[in-house]
Amino acid sequence: MDSHAEFLRMVVQDDTLPDALLRGEWQTAPMSEKERAMLAYAVEITVDATRVSPATLDGLRAHGFDDTGILQITMIASWFNYINRMADALGVGR
């Protein structure tokens, strides 16, 4: 995660957001409500994707995401979950 945080630092030119995310404080990190809704959805997929409901998707739409955007978030979050589990299972980085 440190490499991702360093990339984010370069993009935003600030330490506040990357540091908050590294501490797991995404709920209070400095970002828009739209971004927070996207992260909440990514967390929901990560913790238990079976809990995603039509209301969850409607909430994303209310924040301005269309179906294509929701699909993209879903695919990216799912891919990262997959690849991180593969790396963990194979001991990458240990």
N, C-alpha and C positions, 0 to 999 in steps of 0.2 A: 504494500500500500504506500510505502514511502515514495516510490518512484512516481506513482499517480499524484501524490500530494505535491511533489516537486514540479511536475508538469502543470498542475493547477496553479501553483504559485507563480509560475512564469506567465500563464495566461491572464490571471487576474491582477498581477503585480501587487499582491497583498498577502499577508500571512493569516489574516483573520479567518477566512473561510476554510482553507486547507487545515489549519490547526483545529478548528471546531469539528470538522469531519473526521480527522484522525482520532479525536477524543470521543467520537460516536455521538456528538451533539448536533446532529443534522436538524433536529426539530427546532432548535433555537439559533442555528447558524444564520449569518446574514445572507439571505437570498429571497427571491420573490415567492409569493404564495403559490404561483404556478410551478416553480421549481420544487418547492416543498411537497406539493401534491404528487409530482412525478417521483420524488424519492420515497414518499410514503407508499406509493404503488410498488416500486421496486423492492422495498422492504417486505411488503405483503407477499409478493411473488416468492421472495427468498425464504421467508419463514414458513408459509403454507399457501401455496398457489391455489389449493382447493377452496380457500376462503374468498377468492375474488368473486364478486357478485356483479349483477347488472348495476346495482347502486354504486359500486366501486368505479365502474367504467363511466357511469353518468357523472360522478364527481370529477373525473378527469375531463370529461367534455365541458363541464361547467367552468373549468379553469382554462378552457380554450384549446384543448387537444382534440383533434379530429380522429377518426378511426385509423387513419394511416399513422398518425403520431403515436396512438396507443399501441398499435401493432409494433412499431419501431421500438418503443420503450420495452414492451414485452419481450421481443426477440433479443435485444441487447442485454437486458437483465438476466434473461434465461441463459444466454450464451456465457456470460460471465460466471453465473452459478455453476454451469457445467464445467467450464475450463478450470475454474478454481478448485472444484472437487477432484477433477482429474489430477491436477498438480499436487494437491494435498495427498491423494491416495498413492501417488508415485513418489512422494517425498521430494518433489522439486523445491529447492530453496532451503532444504534442511542441511 
